[in-house]
């Protein structure tokens, strides 16, 4: 009598197990993006950098590491806009780094972000860390991360203040948090772990968008992270220490992710928003942060998804953050946003080793109007850069005078050697000064150097008067213009560059004519 009762039950259990396994196999993977801030191409261990980064190196060993990977732009806000949308920054409304108090600009609400794409597919979406795509102020209405597809957010509008140590400016879901003890990278990972433990819906996949503040200035790190790289007051050692500390934070996050779900069900991407401001951290490349030469835009690029992405491969095909949205869509087998021009391409064939021939529908493209060169593209081994034929009304004499005044102030106060130990005065203009008098002068310099939205008409009507062509295979440092040796390549890339530029300008908004009280 027992057999007829037990058999149906066993059959039901077996069916349930099969359905559970099938459902699990069909479940979309979790997506985690880890973005450093101002990290150079030659900073971390797996890129032959001086900082020991076992957690980051482990991701590269288990996945694909790109040798020629690029930021979306040469400075913060534009690059982040490109990452989230797969579109060149000006299309998204971001001309330069955003100062919320002085500018109307922000990531446009009309843009479709990766968070919105994944949310529409049932993902829980979380942004943690630096934002820098616009936050509302008393005088300016701007969208917050939840209006760009994030269910939960814990962020700073720009940098951690007063430094990475004990920041006071985090906002959680619209409410100011106040001073938090600790260092920014660890605080951000604490929040990620808290969300995974207390807020996560275990029935839903998640998108964790983790944007660290390090090693952007003003820098700070624990002594245990600084001391392996030099004296505790050495700016280069502190810079390295911020990266070391971030790697330790990433190790903690990876451990929690393994507890939450199998590594085979989590796609992890690691990169940086732009190149380093330190010349000694871009290797042999020309230029640093803010430059459209290789040193300002080439960054680490690592994709890890065990069982799906090829293990331990070094990929030399040029790629970048502009490709992230279409690549995630390709890897997950979901549709890209409809009716949207994507400047980036789907890298999934390269990452999974399917053997498909990879072809870009347009070259990698960078446009930062206030930079010099202002515009650049890369196609294969060739890079073409262009210089604008107009000037912005900056008070360059006053800017130069402020730099001289800073040096005089530091010498008078006897702090010059302490401030630039292992560095240069120019690098400290990026990193900041402990000397309060010099730091106040630096603030004036930054305001004079800031992008002004009244320049937009000049940008939209301006042209480019001079171009240079570089063969990166033979001249990765971009020392020799080979336009005369390769006139056919020069003409082809110049036409492509101008065509993309015209398309971008047609999409770019006119912030100077818009009301600051109305978010677009």
Secondary structure by P-SEA (a helix, b strand, c coil): caaaaaaaaaaaaaaaaaaaaaaaaabbbbbbbbbbcccccccccccccccccaaaaaaaaabbbbccccccccccaaaaaaaacccccccccccccccccccccccccccccaaaaaaaaccbbbbccccccccccccbbbbccccccccccccccccccccccccccccccccccccccccaaaaaaaaaaaaacccccccbbbbbbbbbccccccccccccccccccccccaaaaaaaaaaaaaaaaaaaaaaaaaacccccbbbbbbbcbbbcccccccccccccccccccccbbbbbbbbcccccccccccccccccaaaaaaaaaaccccccccccccccccccccccccbbbbcccccccccccccccccccccbbbbbbbccccccaaaaaaaaaaaaaaaaaaacccccccccccaaaaaaaccccaaaaaaaaaaaaaacccccaaaaaaaccccbbbbbccccccccccccccccaaaaaaaaaaaaaaaaaaaaaccccccccccccc
